[in-house]
Amino acid sequence: MPLAESAIFPGTDATLDPRKPVRTERKIFVYVPAAYVDGTKAPVLLTLDGPSRLDLVCRALDNLTISEDPARQLPAFIAVSVENGGDDSKGSQRGLEYDTMSDRFARFLSDEVLPAVLANPEIRKAYPGLAFTSDPWGRGVMGCSSGGAAALTAGWFRPDLFRRLITYSGTFVDQQDDDAPEEASYPLGAWEYHSGMKLIENSEKKPLRIFTHVAEHDNGANDPEETYHNWVMANERTAAALAAKGYDYRYVFSRDSRHCDKRVFEHTLADTLVWMWRGYEGE
């Protein structure tokens, strides 16, 4: 997907730091499990920083869509893994997409990425009847680090589009661009979910199912004075806010592990996906 053709993220925002490279195009990776029946409206999971852990998602789909144990089954969801726009943190295209407190990224996924998948000639040839459900309970987002923050933000601002959210090593700290328009309402970026603003606790409860995770040695974990980068504190406070508000959530703290640790995904992702899709019955 060429960025220049996007109406939402063309790669030319004034907040971007010219020293940080922006991709000219982003790749989209799509996996359709064998259990999917062409012509039916499929649930969908969008994963960020694609292809990232798409291999583990595919493995879970291959095994658990055919599980004979009702407690260990997955619906035949389509996995769509979305590459970020480039670089990282404040002033980057990736940071703009993932760390901004708005519905912009949710709209990008719903209005541009999913239609592009359905319009792709190769995909359409293989699955002429491919369709995605419009039920927000059949649409999820998964990410790690700033991608984790983006997953929560997508559902938070647009629960009418996405309601099943998975965040690993979520960046619930202040990485929003200092000159972003959203600073007026959310001056501390994703830190506001659990800050003195208490965004989660002081907002009306939203129809969301949320998984959060943080690693023992996640970014900033060894420097308790450095709260700006303290991923552990941020995730613990976010989980506590979700609990206080009565959300349907799961929080995992992984010992002897680091930021976006592959071993954590290998140990937990299949269980996380089963828990995340629990209760989904399809259309």
Buried (B, 14 or more C-beta within 10 A) or exposed (E): BEBEEBEBBBBEBEBBBEEBEBBEBBEBBBBBBEBBEEEBBBBBBBBBBBBBBBEBBBBBBBEBBEEEEEEEBBBBBBBBBBBBBBBBBBBBBBBBBBBBBBBBBBBBBBBBBBEBBEEBEEBEEEBEEBBBBEBBBBBBBBBBBBBBBBBBBBBBBBBBBBBBBBBBBBBBBBBBBEEBEBBEEBBBBBBBBBBEBBBBBEEEEBEBBBBBBBBBBBBBBEEEEEEEBBBBBBBBBBBBBBEEBEBBBBBBBBEEBBBBBEEBBEBBBBBBBBBBBEEBEBE
